[in-house]
Amino acid sequence: MSERVPLWALAGGVIALIAAALATIAIVGGDTLPDRAGPPIEELAVERERLELNEIELTVRNTGPDPVQIAQVFVADAYVNFEGAEEPIERLGSEKITLEFPWQDGQPYLISMITSTGLVIEHQIDAAVATPETDGDLFALMALLGLYVGVIPVTLGMLLLPAMRRFRPTWIRVVMAVTVGLLAFLAVDAGLEGFEIAGESGGAFGGTELVLLGAGLAFMALTAVDRFLKSRRDAEDGASGARLALMIAIGIGLHNMGEGLAIGSAYAISELALGAALVVGFAIHNTTEGFAIVAPLVRDQERPPLRRLVGLGVIAGAPAILGAVIGASVTNAELSAFLLGLGVGAVIQVIVQIAPAMREKGGPTLDALTASGIAAGAIAFYLTGLLVSV
């Protein structure tokens, strides 16, 4: 009998049965359980702060299981009037509260929110600075910054391709090993930064789990893209090198989106020192990414057309522009953590693909030469990273 029922109907029926059972438990299950003893569990996370003349605006989210009613607010131990959040904030709900307070530029302030049950929830502003207006000028500045720290340095790094094409086969293996070292350090750096940002978030939608989720999704998505590209190309070395260069560009592009998001977010809360030293530091740091992109093209017999190189540079660098614009308009720690996780997963997937290219025919994947190359790549990325401080 089951053979006559279409597979989609059988699967749909099972899913419907499970959904009905869970809905029943959710509706009637609560009435069969005893009431929870003890005081309510109240938690609030400040997702965004915006400072204007004599005003402090906070975007708060309820990250606890119970509704939260804000009754009073103190700034630096002084009672202040506030608007917003007249009703209790439900679980995962978000509200904006505007505090009337004559803050002074550059001064730290401790904000204490007292709930209706008397619980005190604190938020620290390290240095009060007026928040830049989110307008066309800001977005233009973010686009320019993304161009400076993303597209231009990556393209400059790709200029090394003509010199790299003259390398001997042994040195090509070293080039690939250096690329792995660069990408490995990039993945570690982005992962640590993602975990740090996730730890500072309210955790309403997950903390460190978002970094891991982003990494897993990016890894699987790029694996699927790679398999698709393999099915559409010949199994020649040249095609393989072009495909691998594209995958590296995509992976670095996802990382640069997270980097741009961090830049935009920092500027949105006036914590980014816009200076020539910072721009130059980012440029030197990200030039190594262009080197990593063109490394797989060294073995190609034919020179890649200029349009392909330009396309790879745009794929790797342009996401920094998008990230900066998003970061300047939407400051959300959990979004930042997720995007950094995407970059981590993408880079790990690329490393998995590059690793076989380091192996000498019939030899081990890791020997003294390739191990030295990996170490050199990691050290180079670390040293250039010291030039960057957001």
Buried (B, 14 or more C-beta within 10 A) or exposed (E): EEEEEEEEEEEEEEEEEEEEEEEEEEEEEEEEEEEEEEEBEBBBBBBBBBBEEEBBBBBBBBBBEBBBBBEBBBBBEEEBEBEBBEEBBEBEBBBBBBBEBEBEEEEEBEBBBBBBEEBEBEBEBEEBBEBBEEEEEBBEBBBEBBBBBBBBBBBBBBEBBEEBBEBEEEBBBBBBBBBBBBBBBBBBBBBEBBBBBBEBBBBBBBBBBBBBBBBBBBBEBBBEBBEEBEEEEEEEEBBBBBBBBBBBBBBBBBBBBBBBBBBBBBBBBBEBEEEEEBBBBBBBBBBBBBBBBBBBBBBBEEEBEEEBBEBBBBBBBBBBBBBBBBBBBBBBBBBBBBBBBBBBBBBBBBBBBBBEBBBEEEEEEBBEBBEBBBEBBBBBBBEBBEBBEB
